[in-house]
Amino acid sequence: MIAALLCVLIFLFLTWRFLSGRRTNLPPSPPCVPLIGNVGQFAPEDSIVAFRKFRQKYGDIFSLKIFHKTVIIVNGHDHIYNLLLKHGDVFSDRPAGILRDFFSKGKGVLGSSGSSWKEQRTFSLNVLRKFGFGKRCLENQIMDEVRGLLEVIEKFGGQAIDIEEPLTISVANIICSIVFGKRFDYNDVKFKRLLFLLNEIFHVTTGSSFLVLFPTLRHVPFDIFKGQTVQRNLDEIQSFIREIIDNHRLCFDKNNINDFIDAFLLEQQNQEMEGNASFTDEQLVVTVQDFFSAGSETTVTTLRWAFLFLIHNPYIQTKLHKQIDEIIGEAIPQIEHREKLPYMEAFVLEVLRMGNIVPLGLAHCPNRDFEYGGYLFPKGVTVLPILDSALQDPNIFNNPQKFQPERFLDGEGKCKGTQKDKMIPFSTGRRVCLGENLARMELFLYLVAILQKLEIQPVDTSDLPSLKGHLGITYMPKPYKVKFIRRY
Ligand code: HEM
């Protein structure tokens, strides 16, 4: 009897909380079912399409109720720009959820907020600039890794291969050089394990899944929400990083700062002398984890999309080969060539647009109640800036579903114009991707160097791999094979 009464009271309380949430001036939402809200009305892995449909019905800004939690969905370049950039003083925190409470526990760069985020982001950017973000030495490091990859590809002698693993090793080694001051061999078992663990996290977690919104679900038995897999993987990744930090500490010499970890340890010493303890070992572990999680899979996925678009559009590959032959010939590709290869620049932009690898953006939240567009954004509410809506916006990109690098070229064949300015694959505002410069350098140099030497061919021209991807943390192509054939 008491149990039944308790159940009724809990039901009434939850219904009251649910309805009181709806009385405020929140953006419109699809009809909600008491207690569960909009759960069951779309599958997290199909959120891109579901959100496009909701947008048509409820407008650019709408809200969803996932159990008792409100999520505000913001569509369209201008709204995203207004909130994240113009009102960046309000919208630069991370809300409660997997990123803040599980992956980073409020530390590092990716999942932290407030003064801690500002301090770590500023420090990271300064150090990365010092170690060559946007500079020549980084260009050389990237080219070393591209050469290594080309040697591996060469060994397959034109057979069909899935490039994902060697490409991941190659790209992750660039982060290793910056952060650890060393690179790993293609056969290094421990390094391959680290990359496998990261990759698995990206596959099993979907941007809008229950686990992302409610990280406590990781405690549910039988690993239904894959939270225990993610936890296990994170623990192993972090112990790998701790071991490297310990080795750095053993050989630390403040007059010989070689990499990001050294720079952090130096700052830690300086801060401790001034009585500031914010540069802790845990901050360092999470920041390094952030660089790996945000900085390798993203570039690899974008390059994998690029190869797919090339085999689906052979005329584009022919044009790229021609421009590379004319402008670079057999010289070593350099960032300086970017301006002289406008078609390649336009191709990279179109890959970023159509690859659409962070379609749901990363969650932000306002640090106070805020009114925008006639709606209330309550303090701390999860806000998803849907980058997909900006990259596929028909008001900016004519025929947005078509892969067409030419859209970024002006009448003189130069890569510029409003469409280029409105591209936000790296998001916008104060939290804009910290690795944007590095990623743009990597994409350009890998693609130019690969196409300079090789032609990418499908295994079967009558049965091309699908352009429909899988939505994990990023939107990634499904596994596929291609042939890399020597051009001369
Ligand atoms: C094509 C490759 C990449 C794409 C499309 C991409 C995209 C993004 C996006 C959309 C965000 C979320 C920004 C926001 O919160 O609004 C982000 C954040 C971030 N990215 Fe990237 N990224 C790429 C490569 C990289 C690389 C190479 C690094 C290397 C370090 C990196 C490091 C980060 C970090 C640390 C953040 C968190 C920034 C913050 O919260 O303040 N990313 N990226």
Residues whose N, C-alpha, C, O or C-beta is under 5 A from the ligand:
A	BS01	HEM	V109 L110 R121 D290 F291 A294 G295 T298 T299 T302 V358 L362 P425 F426 S427 T428 R430 R431 V432 C433 L434 G435 L438 A439
